[in-house]
Amino acid sequence: MAKELDFLTKRSEDYSRWYNELVVKADLAEQSDVRGCMVIKPYGYAIWEKMQRLLDDRFKETGVQNAYFPLLIPKSFLSREAEHVEGFAKECAIVTHYRLKTNGTGDGVVVDPAAKLEEELIIRPTSETIIWNTFKNWIHSYRDLPLVVNQWCNVMRWEMRTRLFLRTSEFLWQEGHTAHATREEAEARTRQMIGVYADFAEKVMAVPVIQGVKSETERFAGALDTYTIEAMMQDGKALQSGTSHFLGQNFGKAFDVQFLNKENQAEYAWATSWGVSTRLMGALIMTHSDDNGLVLPPRLAPIQVVIIPIGGKPEQVAAVDAAVAPIMDELKQMGISVKYDNADNRRPGFKFADYELKGVPVRLVLGARDLENGTVEVMRRDTLEKETRQLEGIAEYVRQLLDDIQQNIYQKAKAYRDARIYECDNYEDFKARVKDGGFFLCHWDGTAETEAKIKEDTQATIRCVPFGFEQTPGVDMVSGKPSVARVLIARSY
């Protein structure tokens, strides 16, 4: 490790502290003076922007259109769907007044008691209620369906214990909301979107995920089914990284959204909602990064290649500058983001450490001697391996190297996860092992009581009934009753 990074706590010493330090020192985000809220810094926001852009493209390929709905939701809207309001009631921030006035001493402001709202407004924790109240004006006939919209926005959920990206009171996300003429169409959309998230996680973020359906206890408030993608972090904990909800006709009935079907009969619309948030930033960091800092998959790195010149005499510096220019042009023509850092106020060693910390996938180093030899030093961030390559054809080599890094990062994360998926049928064995992390495939009797006992005894939860794993008959390891399914259990963020 470069001496400039001696301050970064090692993962093996304190994983939580390592994460918190890395988010700040890699210039991703910092705590705000507003309790529970964060400031996402330009470098961190550049990663989020790439996520947005690539996800948005995937959404639109499935027929999604973007829209925007109000930040403030009348309190009465939340009370229309009983499960929904119960699920979010404890997390709501409430606007009660609309005006301030100067205080009696003239050196501050106070809430004007005469400006109390007739009905309080909720800062959106999620938008099902305001959107379905709007859908009532848009949907009249089966010809208006399906209605498939998404919004990129912020939401507020009042959190008592926060951690940058993983859990903050205000965070950024996208929330998709759809209305359909039939149950089958709505369920198909729900499954389609969890597939979109899984594809994005694995092919763009290089994060392997397990898809599955949540237990009734873990469902989204107001949903009939919730589908999830679960990722494993390097400490063996699970991170829910995206969800898609089949809402049935609950919101259609709550907001009286009816349409005339082909037989000219009135029906309630069927609903879905689905979303991912800036929590994906936490997944990205904790899945791949190391004791030197961030390790970013090339498809999300704001800077994919950095070129650092080694100083010399003015004429040597000029020669390096001239040699770098066509390489940069060629890389840019390939769609590769590249930075030439020829700033003379920082030592090369500091630059090396800084770009390692920020996870830039490929570093090229070029000096006068390299020019004489027609070579360049290439370092890949995922393995920290260095090699000397010929300058001729270096752009094409870098393009292939970026693809290799993307795949290597994914395969490394997948191998780590796969080695920590265990079948377990003995509760005492499970309790002894789960504290060390990992995904446990265990038989479950389907009852909330068993689910609650597991959580109380171990702090682990049923993450989902996973897809892609063989389901065989068995008995619940806690109750001894017949199993309804093998479920994925883990401690989680």
C-alpha positions in Angstrom: 0.0 0.0 0.0 1.3 3.5 -0.8 2.2 5.4 2.3 -0.4 8.1 1.4 -3.1 5.5 2.3 -1.8 4.4 5.7 -4.8 6.0 7.3 -7.4 3.7 5.7 -8.5 1.1 8.2 -8.1 -2.5 7.0 -11.3 -4.5 6.3 -10.0 -7.3 8.5 -9.6 -5.0 11.5 -13.0 -3.1 11.3 -15.1 -3.6 8.3 -17.7 -1.0 9.3 -15.0 1.6 10.0 -13.3 0.8 6.7 -16.5 1.4 4.8 -17.2 4.7 6.5 -13.7 6.0 6.0 -13.6 4.9 2.4 -16.8 6.7 1.4 -15.4 10.0 2.8 -11.8 9.7 1.8 -12.6 8.6 -1.8 -14.7 11.8 -2.2 -18.0 10.0 -2.6 -20.1 11.6 0.1 -20.0 13.2 3.5 -22.4 13.8 6.4 -24.6 16.9 6.1 -25.4 19.4 8.9 -29.0 18.2 8.4 -29.5 15.3 10.7 -29.4 11.9 8.9 -28.8 13.4 5.5 -25.8 13.2 3.2 -24.0 15.4 0.7 -23.1 13.3 -2.4 -19.9 14.8 -3.8 -19.2 15.2 -7.5 -17.1 12.0 -7.8 -19.8 10.0 -6.0 -22.6 11.6 -8.0 -20.8 10.9 -11.3 -21.1 7.1 -10.4 -24.8 7.6 -9.6 -25.3 9.4 -12.9 -23.9 6.5 -14.8 -26.2 4.1 -12.9 -29.1 6.4 -13.7 -28.3 6.6 -17.4 -27.8 2.9 -17.9 -30.8 1.9 -15.8 -32.9 4.5 -17.5 -32.0 3.0 -20.9 -33.0 -0.4 -19.7 -36.3 0.8 -18.4 -37.2 2.6 -21.7 -36.4 -0.6 -23.6 -39.4 -2.1 -21.8 -41.7 0.8 -22.6 -41.2 2.9 -19.5 -41.8 6.7 -19.7 -40.4 9.1 -17.1 -42.6 11.6 -15.2 -42.5 13.6 -12.0 -45.0 13.8 -9.1 -45.2 16.1 -6.1 -42.8 15.8 -3.1 -45.6 16.6 -0.7 -48.5 14.1 -0.1 -51.7 15.0 1.8 -51.9 13.0 5.0 -55.3 11.7 4.1 -53.9 9.9 1.1 -51.7 7.6 3.2 -54.7 6.5 5.3 -56.6 5.1 2.3 -54.5 1.9 2.1 -54.3 0.4 5.6 -51.1 -1.8 5.2 -49.3 1.0 3.4 -49.8 3.6 6.1 -48.9 1.1 8.8 -45.7 0.3 7.1 -44.5 3.9 6.7 -46.2 5.7 9.6 -43.1 5.7 11.9 -40.8 7.0 9.1 -42.8 10.0 7.9 -41.7 13.6 8.1 -44.6 16.0 8.3 -45.1 19.6 7.1 -47.5 21.4 9.5 -47.0 25.1 8.7 -46.3 27.2 5.6 -44.7 30.4 6.9 -42.0 31.7 9.2 -41.8 35.1 10.9 -39.1 37.0 12.7 -38.9 36.4 16.4 -39.5 38.9 19.1 -35.9 40.0 19.3 -35.4 40.3 15.6 -32.3 38.0 15.4 -34.0 34.9 14.2 -37.2 33.3 12.9 -40.0 31.2 14.4 -42.9 29.2 12.9 -45.9 31.5 12.5 -48.7 29.8 14.5 -51.3 31.5 12.3 -49.9 29.7 9.2 -50.9 26.2 10.3 -52.0 24.0 7.3 -55.5 22.8 7.3 -54.2 19.3 6.4 -50.7 18.2 7.1 -48.5 17.2 4.2 -46.1 14.2 4.2 -42.7 14.5 2.6 -42.9 11.4 0.3 -41.5 8.2 1.8 -42.7 6.6 -1.5 -45.3 7.8 -4.0 -47.9 5.1 -4.5 -50.6 7.2 -3.0 -50.0 10.5 -4.9 -49.5 8.6 -8.1 -52.6 6.5 -7.9 -54.6 9.6 -7.0 -53.3 11.0 -10.3 -53.9 7.8 -12.3 -57.6 8.2 -11.5 -57.6 11.1 -13.9 -55.6 9.3 -16.6 -57.3 5.9 -16.7 -60.8 5.4 -18.0 -60.7 2.6 -20.6 -58.7 -0.5 -21.2 -57.2 1.5 -24.1 -55.4 3.6 -21.5 -53.6 0.6 -20.2 -50.9 -0.5 -19.5 -49.7 2.8 -18.0 -46.0 2.5 -17.2 -44.2 5.4 -15.6 -41.1 6.0 -13.6 -39.7 9.0 -11.7 -36.2 9.8 -10.5 -36.4 11.7 -7.3 -35.6 12.0 -3.6 -37.6 10.5 -0.7 -37.6 11.0 3.0 -37.8 8.2 5.6 -36.9 9.3 9.1 -34.1 7.0 10.2 -32.7 6.9 13.7 -29.4 5.3 12.8 -27.8 6.3 9.5 -24.9 5.3 7.4 -23.8 7.0 4.2 -25.5 5.5 1.1 -26.8 2.5 3.0 -29.4 4.2 5.2 -30.0 7.9 5.3 -33.1 9.9 6.1 -33.1 11.4 2.6 -31.9 9.4 -0.4 -32.1 9.4 -4.1 -33.9 6.6 -6.1 -36.2 5.8 -8.9 -39.7 4.4 -8.4 -41.6 2.8 -11.2 -45.4 2.6 -11.0 -47.6 0.8 -13.5 -51.3 0.1 -14.0 -52.6 -2.9 -15.9 -55.9 -4.3 -17.2 -55.2 -7.9 -15.9 -53.5 -9.6 -13.0 -51.4 -11.6 -15.4 -50.0 -8.5 -17.0 -49.2 -6.9 -13.7 -47.5 -10.0 -12.3 -45.5 -10.3 -15.5 -44.3 -6.7 -15.2 -43.3 -7.3 -11.6 -41.1 -10.2 -12.6 -39.8 -8.4 -15.6 -38.5 -5.5 -13.6 -36.7 -7.6 -11.0 -35.0 -9.3 -13.9 -33.9 -5.9 -15.2 -32.4 -5.1 -11.9 -30.6 -8.4 -11.7 -29.2 -7.9 -15.2 -28.0 -4.4 -14.3 -26.4 -5.6 -11.0 -24.5 -8.4 -12.6 -23.5 -7.0 -16.0 -22.9 -3.3 -15.1 -22.2 -3.3 -11.3 -20.4 -6.7 -11.5 -22.4 -7.7 -8.4 -23.8 -11.2 -8.3 -27.3 -11.4 -6.9 -29.9 -14.0 -5.9 -33.4 -13.3 -7.1 -36.4 -14.5 -5.0 -39.7 -13.6 -3.4 -40.0 -12.1 0.1 -41.9 -13.7 2.9 -45.2 -12.1 4.0 -43.4 -10.4 6.9 -40.8 -8.9 4.7 -43.1 -7.7 1.9 -43.4 -4.0 0.9 -46.3 -2.5 2.8 -49.5 -2.9 0.7 -48.0 -5.5 -1.7 -49.3 -9.0 -2.4 -45.8 -10.1 -3.5 -42.4 -8.5 -3.3 -39.5 -9.8 -5.5 -36.0 -9.0 -4.4 -32.3 -9.2 -5.5 -30.0 -10.0 -2.6 -26.2 -9.4 -2.8 -23.5 -10.6 -0.4 -21.0 -8.0 0.9 -17.5 -8.9 1.8 -18.4 -9.3 5.5 -20.9 -12.0 4.5 -24.0 -9.9 5.2 -26.8 -9.5 2.7 -27.8 -6.3 1.1 -31.2 -5.9 -0.5 -30.3 -4.2 -3.7 -33.6 -3.8 -5.6 -37.3 -4.7 -5.2 -40.3 -5.1 -7.4 -43.8 -5.3 -5.9 -47.1 -6.8 -7.2 -49.7 -4.6 -5.5 -52.8 -6.3 -6.8 -55.8 -4.0 -6.9 -55.2 -2.6 -3.5 -54.3 0.9 -4.7 -56.8 0.8 -7.6 -59.6 0.2 -5.0 -58.1 2.7 -2.4 -58.1 5.5 -5.0 -61.1 4.3 -7.1 -59.1 3.8 -10.3 -61.5 2.0 -12.5 -61.6 1.4 -16.3 -64.1 0.0 -18.7 -62.9 -3.4 -20.1 -63.5 -4.7 -23.6 -66.9 -5.9 -22.4 -67.8 -2.4 -21.3 -67.7 -3.5 -17.6 -66.0 -1.5 -14.9 -62.9 -3.1 -13.3 -60.2 -1.9 -10.9 -56.7 -1.5 -12.3 -53.9 -3.8 -11.3 -50.7 -2.3 -9.9 -47.0 -2.7 -9.6 -44.2 -0.6 -8.2 -40.4 -1.2 -8.3 -37.3 0.7 -7.3 -33.6 0.9 -6.6 -31.8 3.7 -4.7 -28.4 5.2 -3.8 -28.1 2.1 -1.6 -26.6 0.6 -4.8 -23.5 2.8 -4.2 -23.0 1.0 -0.9 -23.4 -2.4 -2.7 -20.8 -1.3 -5.2 -18.3 -0.3 -2.5 -18.7 -3.2 -0.2 -18.7 -5.9 -2.9 -15.5 -5.0 -4.7 -13.3 -2.5 -2.8 -10.1 -3.4 -0.9 -7.6 -2.0 1.6 -6.2 0.4 -1.0 -9.6 2.0 -1.7 -12.4 1.7 -4.2 -12.4 -1.0 -6.9 -14.8 0.2 -9.6 -16.2 -1.9 -12.5 -15.1 -0.1 -15.7 -18.8 0.3 -16.8 -19.5 2.6 -13.8 -16.1 4.3 -13.3 -16.3 8.1 -14.0 -12.6 7.9 -15.1 -11.8 4.5 -16.8 -8.2 5.3 -17.6 -5.8 7.8 -16.1 -2.5 8.7 -17.7 0.2 10.0 -15.5 3.4 11.5 -17.0 6.7 11.2 -15.2 8.4 14.6 -15.1 11.7 15.6 -16.7 13.1 18.5 -18.6 10.7 20.8 -20.3 11.4 19.3 -23.7 10.8 15.8 -22.3 7.5 16.9 -20.8 6.5 18.4 -24.1 7.4 15.1 -25.9 5.3 13.1 -23.5 2.4 15.5 -23.9 2.6 15.1 -27.7 2.7 11.3 -27.4 -0.3 11.1 -25.1 -2.6 13.3 -27.2 -3.3 10.7 -30.0 -3.7 7.9 -27.4 -6.4 10.0 -25.6 -8.1 10.7 -28.8 -8.2 7.1 -29.8 -9.5 6.0 -26.4 -12.2 8.7 -26.5 -13.3 7.5 -29.9 -13.8 4.1 -28.4 -16.1 5.6 -25.8 -13.6 5.3 -23.0 -13.3 8.1 -20.4 -9.7 9.1 -19.9 -7.9 11.7 -17.8 -4.4 13.0 -18.4 -3.1 14.2 -15.1 -0.1 16.4 -15.8 -0.6 18.7 -12.9 2.8 19.7 -11.5 1.7 20.4 -7.9 1.4 16.7 -6.9 4.1 14.0 -6.8 3.5 11.0 -9.0 3.4 8.8 -5.9 0.6 10.8 -4.5 -1.3 10.6 -7.8 -0.9 6.8 -7.9 -2.3 6.5 -4.4 -5.1 8.9 -5.1 -6.3 7.1 -8.2 -6.0 3.8 -6.5 -8.2 5.1 -3.7 -10.8 6.3 -6.2 -10.8 3.0 -8.0 -9.8 4.1 -11.5 -9.6 0.7 -13.4 -6.5 1.3 -15.6 -3.4 3.5 -15.0 -0.9 4.3 -17.7 2.5 5.8 -16.7 4.7 7.4 -19.3 8.1 9.1 -19.0 10.9 10.2 -21.3 12.7 6.8 -21.0 9.4 5.0 -21.9 9.2 7.2 -25.0 12.7 6.3 -26.0 11.8 2.6 -25.7 8.3 3.0 -27.2 6.7 1.5 -24.1 4.2 2.4 -21.4 3.6 1.0 -17.9 0.1 -0.4 -17.4 -1.5 -1.1 -14.0 -4.9 -2.7 -13.5 -6.7 -1.6 -10.3 -8.5 -4.9 -9.7 -5.3 -6.9 -9.2 -2.7 -4.1 -8.8 -0.6 -6.0 -11.4 1.8 -3.9 -13.5 3.2 -4.7 -16.9 5.1 -2.9 -19.6 3.5 -2.7 -23.0 4.4 -1.3 -26.4 2.9 2.1 -27.1 1.8 1.0 -30.5 -1.7 -0.4 -30.2 -2.1 0.5 -26.5 -5.6 1.9 -27.0 -7.0 -1.3 -28.3 -5.1 -3.2 -25.5 -6.7 -1.0 -22.9 -10.2 -1.5 -24.4 -9.8 -5.3 -24.1 -8.2 -4.9 -20.6 -11.3 -2.9 -19.4 -13.5 -5.8 -20.5 -11.3 -8.3 -18.8 -11.4 -6.2 -15.5 -15.2 -6.0 -15.7 -15.4 -9.8 -15.9 -12.7 -10.5 -13.4 -14.4 -8.3 -10.8 -17.7 -10.1 -11.3 -16.2 -13.6 -11.2 -14.2 -12.8 -8.0 -17.3 -11.5 -6.3 -19.3 -14.5 -7.5 -16.7 -17.0 -6.3 -16.6 -15.3 -2.9 -20.4 -15.5 -2.6 -20.8 -19.0 -3.9 -18.3 -20.3 -1.4 -20.4 -18.9 1.4 -23.8 -20.3 0.5 -24.6 -23.2 2.9 -27.4 -25.7 3.3 -28.2 -26.0 6.9 -30.8 -28.2 8.6 -29.7 -28.0 12.3 -30.7 -24.9 14.3 -27.9 -25.1 16.8 -25.4 -25.3 13.9 -27.1 -22.4 12.2 -27.0 -20.2 15.3 -23.2 -20.9 15.8 -22.3 -20.2 12.1 -24.6 -17.3 11.0 -22.8 -14.7 13.1 -19.8 -15.2 10.9 -21.8 -14.3 7.8 -22.9 -16.1 4.7 -26.2 -17.1 3.0 -27.9 -20.1 4.6 -30.5 -22.2 2.7 -32.8 -23.6 5.4 -36.1 -25.3 5.5 -39.0 -23.1 6.8 -42.5 -24.0 7.9 -44.0 -20.8 6.5 -45.0 -19.3 9.8 -44.3 -15.8 11.0 -43.7 -17.2 14.5 -40.7 -19.2 13.3 -39.4 -16.3 11.3 -39.6 -14.0 14.4 -37.8 -16.5 16.6 -34.9 -16.8 14.1 -34.6 -13.0 14.0 -34.8 -12.7 17.8 -32.2 -15.5 18.4 -29.7 -14.5 15.7 -30.5 -11.1 14.2 -30.8 -12.9 10.9 -33.8 -12.6 8.6 -35.4 -14.5 5.8 -34.1 -12.6 2.8 -36.3 -14.5 0.2 -37.5 -17.8 -1.2 -34.7 -17.9 -3.8 -35.1 -18.8 -7.4 -32.7 -21.1 -9.1 -32.2 -23.5 -6.1 -33.7 -27.0 -6.0 -36.6 -27.2 -3.6 -36.8 -30.6 -1.8 -39.1 -31.8 1.0 -37.8 -31.4 4.5 -38.6 -30.1 8.0 -38.2 -26.7 9.6 -35.0 -26.6 11.6 -36.7 -24.6 14.4 -40.2 -26.0 14.7 -39.7 -29.5 13.3 -42.9 -29.0 11.2 -43.0 -29.8 7.5 -41.2 -27.3 5.3 -42.9 -25.1 2.7 -39.6 -24.2 1.1 -35.9 -23.7 1.5 -35.4 -20.0 2.2 -32.3 -17.8 2.1 -31.5 -16.6 5.6 -28.7 -14.1 6.5 -27.8 -11.1 8.6 -28.3 -8.0 6.6 -27.8 -4.3 6.2 
